[in-house]
């Protein structure tokens, strides 16, 4: 397996990645019970030295339940009928997760509505209430 290039400055060495193949579930004809096409890509997050701690925290949040209690990130793919394509799908997913984790979270600045926005909101509420009051008057006689 080759190294996984994430960006020009970040590459995961192939020695840190492990691929495991097993039988896929679901329909597949005669092949489904004979061929191990489901790919699982395993990456030990505890021993890796290629990702900064802040990025690692974001990656763990993004990965969620794909991380085991032992600290292994496990990605599965069984959408294709070939091992190589399923493995490539796992590698692409890992790359996407890391790219998302590399983007820092932008903190939201608390803002207040402007005076004009408040006036427009209250005017809209008043007109809506007036419209509803006029509806009820129509049927009372």
N, C-alpha and C positions, 0 to 999 in steps of 0.2 A: 504494500500500500504506500502511496506517495504522501509527502507532507501536505497538509491542508493550508493553502494560502488564503488568509482572511483579507488582509490589506498588504500594501507593499512593505509595511513595517511589522506586520504580525503574521507569523506562520506557526502552526501547530505541528511539531515534528511527528512523523509517523510512529515513532517509538512510544508516544503517549496515547495513541489510538489503538483500539482493539475491535476487530470485526468478528461477529459471531453470526452464523447462519442456522436457521431452523425451518421447519415446515410451515408454510403459510396456511391460514384458515380460509374458509369460504370455498366457493365453487372453483373448479379448475380442471375438471376432467381427470384423465388417468394420471397426469403428472403430479397432482396435488399431494398424493400419498407417497411419492417416491423422491421428490426433489426438494432440497432445502433452499428455498428462494427468499424467505423472509430474512431481512438483514437487520442486525442490531449493532449499532456503533456505540462503543463504551469509551468514556474519557474520565480518567481519575482526576477530579478537581482538587484533591488534597495535595497531590504531588506536582502539579503543573507549575511552571515558573514563567510562563509566557504572558499571563494576564495580570494586570495591576489589581490591587485589592478592591478599589472602588468599582471597577468593571466587573470583578468577580461577584460582588454583592448584587449588582444589577442583573447579572447573568443568572444567578440563583433565583432571583425573584421572577425572572421571565420563564425559566425552565420549570418552576413549580414542582409538580409531582414526578417529573422525569428524573429527579435526583433521588438516589437511594439514601438510606440512612447511613451507609458507609461513605457517602460522598462521591459516588459514581454518577455521571450523567449518562443516561441510556436513551438513545433515540432509535425508534423502530420504523421500518418501512416494509410493506408487503403489497404495494399497489401494482408493481410490475411483475412480470413472469420470469424475470432474469435476476440472478444474484447481483450482477454488476450494476444494473440500473437501480435496484433497491439500495445498494450500498452508496451509490452516487446521490440518491435522494436523501439519505441520512446525512451525508457530508454537506449537501446543500442546506439542509435544515440547520445543522450545527453552525455553518457559516452565517446564515441569516440571524440566528439567535445571538451570536457573538457581535455581529454588526449592530444589532439593535441595542445590545448592552454597552457598546462603545459610545453611543450617543448619550451624553449626560442629560439628566432629567432637568428640564427648565422649570424652576419654581414659579408658580403663579403669583403675580403681584395683586394684592387686594386693591380693588378700585371701587369708587362710589359712583352712583349714577349722577349725571349732571342735573342741574335744576330744571332745565328744559325737558329732559327725559322724564323727570318726576311729574311735571305738569302734564305732559302728553299722556302718561300712563293714567293719571287721575281723571283726565278729561275722557279718555277711552272708557274707563270704568263707569263714569257718570253717564255717558251716552248709552252704554250697554244696559245699565240699570233702568234708565229712562225708557229704552226700547221695550224692556220686559214689563215695566209697569203699564205701558200703553197697551200691551197685548192683553193683560188681565182685565183692563177697563172695558174692552170691547165686548166681552161676553156678559158683563154684569148689567142687568136692567130691571 
